[in-house]
Amino acid sequence: ARPRVGYFHSGKSRYRVVAEKLNSVLVDSVKSVPIVVNEKSFVYDAVVTMFIEDVGTLFVVREGGLLEGVLSRKDLLKTTLGSHDIHNLPVKVVMTRMPNVVHTTPEETVWLAAKKIIEHEVDALPVVRKVPLEDGSEGLEVIGRLSKTNITRLFVELGEGY
Amino acid sequence: ARPRVGYFHSGKSRYRVVAEKLNSVLVDSVKSVPIVVNEKSFVYDAVVTMFIEDVGTLFVVREGGLLEGVLSRKDLLKTTLGSHDIHNLPVKVVMTRMPNVVHTTPEETVWLAAKKIIEHEVDALPVVRKVPLEDGSEGLEVIGRLSKTNITRLFVELGEGY
């Protein structure tokens, strides 16, 4: 009878094998398509987009798909509750704006992105890549979306077939 | 996100070790406190509760904490957008009601609960236990909440210290 100690031939603990696996998946392989609204749009348009696309987080972009801000379901619910005319209220007024938008990149691990989601108490992160701007500075182009749903789906996939 | 091939001394693949771990955690160990509203309350009260408690899902209960329905941020956003008087609109009108409410139990694995969340496209599940009712039937008492946030937090914990 072989002892059921948690160490393998390789010297790695069971715990470490799990942690290693969870740290090996990159954002690029699980990210979704980003749903964006233009910075010049109004809260009403944003709410409509949120329902049509059935997402909980919208990214606000300017020309070139450059990240300007983020709108959550919570932001929009708070706004619709107030006595605002949401047809004429610009999204810029209610969004969380750069540089306060937590983001991730395709090369980052899902684990690190998940840690950001928990620490900053958000539902999703924009997946971005740096692009050089004409004025010599850098912008962040939105190329994807990583949400708690993607992480939950990954959790299900990794535990499948047990 | 495909597991690397690699068999251990024990004959278990790396993949299987990970799947086994993800299937070993029970809902009871990661669940949160449930935030509930009474079935007789109005949509306005529900929205206020959602903001005060900062949750994305509310459970609607009747006497004894028995599950009657669920309200999501999406349900409430849709309702506040409409031309309803939310001070006089009962939550019963807009909630998803039993028996259509997907739920979990403390003894179920987080993996199975996560699979329900993905398959039914919800953000959270009520954690329930069966209780006998006076008429001989069974009710579901709400004793917790399991959300995508709990699962994301578990994902972060399992990958910690790598």
Interface residues (C-beta under 8 A of the other chain):
Chain A: R2 F8 H9 S10 R14 R16 V17 V18 A19 E20 K21 L22 N23 V25 S29 V30 V47 M50 F51 G56 R73 K74 L76 L77 K78 T80 L81 V110 W111 A114 K115 I117 I118 D123 K148 T149 I151 T152 R153 L154 F155 V156 E157 L158 G159 E160 G161 Y162
Chain B: A1 P3 F8 H9 S10 R14 R16 V17 V18 A19 E20 K21 L22 N23 V47 M50 F51 G56 R73 K74 L76 L77 K78 T80 L81 V110 W111 A114 K115 I117 I118 D123 K148 T149 I151 T152 R153 L154 F155 V156 L158 G159 E160 G161 Y162
